[in-house]
């Protein structure tokens, strides 16, 4: 990762710490742990929420095949523009709370997998509820939601709509993070 990406991330954290959640981008160890959870040979449409400087996006890009549709969501305009330049085949959007609407614009009916680096527990309850609902609606039956968090505080809320298959610790991330691997419940 380039120095200017670290500086951009730090600047974004200083400007809006509740929306960023960390002072540095995710580590390659965390990104690898997350991305290897997905069955890439079955994935036709995927989204990443809170793409930031592309720490996880790089690993997604290494796995996707030509026809796979990828949606990236990043609210920071500079980061989003950088992502669009670096990944011109992916579509970039500013607001993860409008995930389903963005899918409609891209003619995507359902997603096979959603990755997230959003700091859910930093958000107000209403926004957390909206995001979880959007993720649930966007995923196909049995689709995967793979997210990292710095605490286990989202476990209860996620278990209402998802089967939490496992929670792994990524100790070599700063700070250490928990990787949630969740599968959409068929009915709730």
ABEGO torsion letter per residue (X at the ends): XBAAAAAAAAAAAAABAAAAGBABBBBAAAAAAAAAABBAAABABBBBBGAEAGAAAAAAAAABBAABBBBBBBABAAAAAAAAAABAABBBBABAAAAAAAAAAAGBABBABBBBABBAAABBAAAAAAAAAAAAAABBBGBBBBBBBABAAAAAAAAAABBBABBBBBAABOBBBBBBBBBBBABX
